[in-house]
């Protein structure tokens, strides 16, 4: 099939649309509620969700294999297929713990594969800076649209009385359609990545020999990973406790917090367009650094608002959190491009290492957030997030300034 794009959207973007539906809606809403309903064990919910997150650590392995065997197309398809297979496993799992864990591993592999390979198809595709910015913008926007569509769809079928099993069948069907569309349209994109990888290997020479990984980690690419690590710790700290933070610090009900997330998703469609235009003109580095400034500033403002006691107007703290989430969205969009430009490794390994840093940092952030809330109170969370976001800004500013765009 033709791989021509429409407004920067290529047909294989269906894989990222499915990612938005599954990762942003079905996993956080359907999976934990189903496990709790089947097993009546909140601890098992935590274990399964933790396994799902740590399965993302497979990204460097999958990326390295994709580079070595030119299997970028296959890894992308495996990602979507793993989502669909996980849905079928969960639909048959009942109260069997082993099947819940197997489903979580499949979901983790699916998320790692897609979040690694989908951006790689763009940033390692040989596009001009302007084309790359447009396609990254559309890719991320399509995931958000997928989340909005998935939220409405899942809400409708659950309100209609569908069983958990039927909801998982729906998830599997969505993934099956995505596999077909992606498989018919991703060959050209995968070939571009493979060709770019061959050229990078020639330029890198002996990069993959002994000492090559250490050289890569201690390069400008490693500095960038450190910046990503710190800002992602902050994301884990606050997103994992968001409704609790708003309730305990500002006495804002979870229903209003949920509404703020919907507003944030809609706002991101506009903000990503503006950020994409900025990337097209200046490259990804200043966009990433600007997003870090917005993230740190919004958290510092939350600390100051909290110092005045419970908010009289709930939209002030919620609005600041929405601003923070816009910074997160822009960071997520610009990170793959910066990683590709700063790394001498293949596209798969590069994006896999980025995913590895994100997965570890997010897990650390959730642990830190729980410890800080329990030991110092929920008000301390914004302080922690502001501090690590500021640290990320310092690292990124001095590590990336004057470097490649």
N, C-alpha and C positions, 0 to 999 in steps of 0.2 A: 504493500500500500504506500501511497505518497506520504512523505513526512513533512509536507509544507505546513507552515504555521499560519495561524490566524490571530492577529493582534499579539504576536509573540508566543501564542500557545500552540504547542505541538501535540498531536494525538496521544503520544505516549505519556503526556502529563496526566492521563487517566490514572496512572499509578500513584501520583501524588494526591489526586482527588480522593482516591480510595484511602490513602494514608490519613487524610484529614478526617474522613468519616470514622475510620476505625480507631485511630490513635487518640483523637480528640473527643470522641463521643462514646463509641461502643466500649472501649476499654475502661475508661474511668467511670462510666455509668452502669453498663450492663454486667461486666465481669464481677466487680466486688459485690453488687447486690445479689447476683445469682449464687455466688459461692456462699454468702452468708445465709441465703434462703435454703440452700441445699444442706449445709453442714452446721449451721448455727454456731460457727466459730469465727469470731472476729480476728483471732490470732492467725488463723489459716489465710484469711483475706490478706493480712499484712505480709505473710510469707510468700504467697503467690504473687502479689504485686511487687515484692522485693525481687523475686526471681525474675520476673518480667523485666525489671530495670537492669539487673545485673547481666541479663542475656545480651544487653547492648554492648557488653565488653567484647563480644565476638566480632565486632566491626573491623578491627585491624586485621584479623585473620581472614575474614571474608574479602576485605578489600585487597589484601596482599595476594590471595589466590586469584581474584578477578584480574589483577594486573599480570600475574605470572602466566595465566592460561588464556588471557584475553576473553574472560568470561563475564564481562561487565553486564552484558545483556541477560545472561543466565541468572546472575545474582539478583538483578532487579526483578526478574520474573519469580524467582524463588521467594523474594520478599512478599510479593502480593499473594502468591500461592500459600505461603506459610500462614498468613492472616486467615485465608479461607479454610485451611486445614485445621487451624486452631479453633475456629468457630464450630466445625463439625465435631472436634474432640470434646469441646465444652458441652455441646448439645447432647452428648451421650454420657457425660461424666457423672451425673447424679451426685452422690455423696462420696465418690471414689477419689481420695486425695491424690493418688498417683496420676490420675487423668487431669486433674486441675493443674498439677505441676507441669505435666506434658504440654498442656494448652498454653501455660504461661511461657514456657521456653519457646514454643513456636511463635507466640506473639512478640517476644523479645527479639528473636531472629528476624521476624518480618519488619519490625520497627527499625532495627539496626541497618538492615539491608536497604530499605527505602530511604531513610533519612541520610544515609551515606551515598547511595548510588544516584538518586534522582538529582541532587544538586551537582554531582560530579559530571553528569551528562551535559550540564550547561557550562560549568566553569572550565571543564577540560575539553569543550567542544570546538575550540578554535574560533570562537566568535569575537567580533570586535568588542571594545569596552561598552559601547552603546547597546549592541545587540545582547550582550551578556546581562547587562543591567535590566533590560526589558524582560528577558526570559526569566531571570531570577525573581523579578517582581511578580510576574504572572504565575510562576510556580508556587510561590508562597501564598499569593492571593487565592489560588485554586484550592489549596489546602484549607484555608479559612472558609471558603464557600462550601467545601465538603463538610466541614464541621457544622456550619449553619444548616445545611441540608440534612445532614445526619441527625442533628439534634431535633429538628422538626419531625423527621421520619420516625425516629425511635420513640419520641414522645407520643406521636399519633398512634403507632401500633400498640404501645403499652397501654395507652388510654382505651384503646379498642379491646383490650383484654387478651392480647396475644400472650402465649406462654413464653417462658424464657427460651425454651427449645426453638420455638418458631422465630423468635428474634435472632437467635444464632444462625438459623437457616437463612434469614434475610441477609445477615452479614456475609455468610458464605456466598450467597448469590451475587451480591455486590462485588465481592472479590473475584468471582468467576468471570463476570463481565469485564472487569478491569484487566484480568490476565489475558483475555482474548484481544482486547483493544491494544494493550501494551505490547503483546507478543507480535501483533501484526504491524506495528509501527515503530518499534524501537531499534531496528537493525542499523539504520543510518546513523543514529545518535551514538550507538555503541561502537560502531566502526570509527567514528571521529575520535572517541575517547581512546580506543586502542592505538590509533595512529599517533595521537598526541603522546601516548605513553611510550611508544617506540622512540619518538624524537627525544623525550625527556631522558630515557635510558641512555641514549647515545651521548647526550650532553652531560649527564651525571657521571658517566664512566663507571667507576668501581663503587658507586654509592652503596650497593647492596652487599658488598663484601664486609669482612670483619671490621667493626668500627664504624660502618656506614650509618647504622641507626643512631649511635651516640653522636656522630657528627650532625645528623639531621636534628636531633632533639636539642643540641646545644647551639643551633643556628638561630637566625631570626625567626624561623618557623617555630622553634621551641619557645621563644619569648612570646610569640603570639598565643601559643597553646596555654602558657601561664596566665595570660590576660583572660582568655576564655574560661580557664579553670576558676579563677576568682569570681568573675561575674556570674558564672553558673552556680557557684556555691550560694550566692545571694538569691538566685532564683529558687533554689531548693528550699532555702530558709523560709521565704515568705509565701511561696505558692502552696507549699504543703500545709501551712497553718493559716491561710488567708481568711476563711470565714471565722475561724476561732479568734484570730488577731482583731478583726473588725468588731466582733461581738464583745470581746474582753476589754479592748482599749477604748472603743468609741460607742459601745452599746448599739451597734448596727446589726439588725437581724440578718440571718443567712439568706433570706429571700431577696433582700436588697443587694447583698453581695453577689448573688447569682445573676441578678439583673445587670450589675456592673460588668460582669464577664461577657454578657451578650453585647452590651454597648461597646466594650473593648474590641470584640471580634469585628463588629461593623466598622469601627473607627480604623482598625488596622488595614482595611481595604483601601482607605484613602491615604493613610500615612505611608504605606508601603509604595504607593504610586509616587508620592513626593520623594521618598528615600531613593526609589529607583531612578528618578530623574537626576538626583544628586550624584548617585553612583555613575550614571552615564557620563556626567561632566567631569567629575573629580576622581573617580575610582572608589573602591570600597573602603579604603583606610579611613578617610575623614568621616564617612558615614558611620562606621563602627565606633569611632571615638566619640562622635556626636551623640550616638545612642547611649554610650556609657555615661556621658555627662547628664543626659536626661534621666537615666536610671538613678544615679547617685543623688541628683538634685531633688527628685520626687521623694526619695526616702528621707533625706534631710528635712524636707518640708513636712513630711509626716511626723517626724520626731518633734518638730516645733509645734505643730498643731496639737499633738498629743499632750504636750507640756501644758496646754491651756485647759486640759480636762476633757470630758466627753464632748464630742462635737454637737453643736446645736443644729448645724446643717450637715446632714449625713453625706451630701454629695461632695463635700470638700475632701474628706479622706478617701472616699471612693474614687473621686476624680483624680486625685494624686496617684492612686493605685493604677488607674487606667493609663495614666501617663507612663508609669513604670512599665506596664505591659507593652506599651508601644515601643519603648526602648528595647524590651526583650525581643519583640517581633523584628525590629530592624537589625538587631544583633544577629538573630538567627538567619536573616536573609543575607547579610554581608559576610558572615564568617566563612562559608565555603569558598567564596571568591578569594578572600585574603589567604586562606590556607593554601589554595592551589598556586597562588602567585609567589608565596614564600617558601614553598617546599620543592625539593629536587626529586622527590619520590614520585611514583606513579599516582594517578588519580584515585584509584581504589584505596591504596595504603594511606595516602594523604587524608582523604575524607574519613577513613577508618580510625586513624589516630585522633582526628578531631572529635569523632563520636566517642572514642574511648575517654578522652579528657572530659567531655560533657557528662558522660554516664557516671564516672567516678565522682565528679564535682557535685552533681545533682544528689547522689546518694549521701555524700558528706554533708551537703547543705541541709538535707532533711533531718539528719542526726543532730547537727548543730542547732537547727531550729527548735527541735523538741527539747534539747538540753537547755538552751537559753530561755525558752518560755517557762520551763519548770523551775529553773534556778534563779532567774532574774526577773521573771514576769514577761507577759506578752509584749509589753512596750519596748522591750530590748530588741525585738526582732528587726524593727526598722533601723535601729542603730547598727546592728550587725550588717544588714544588707547595704546600708549606706557606706559603711567602712570598706567592705570587700569590693563594692562597685567603684569606689574612689581608688582603691589599690589597683584594680584592673585598668582604670583610666591611666594611672601613672605608668604602669608597665607598658600599655599599648602606645601611649603617646611617645615615650622615649624609646620604645623598641621598634615602632613602625615608622616614625617620622623620618623622612628622607629615604625610606626604603621603597620597594616596588609598590606600584599601585595595584 
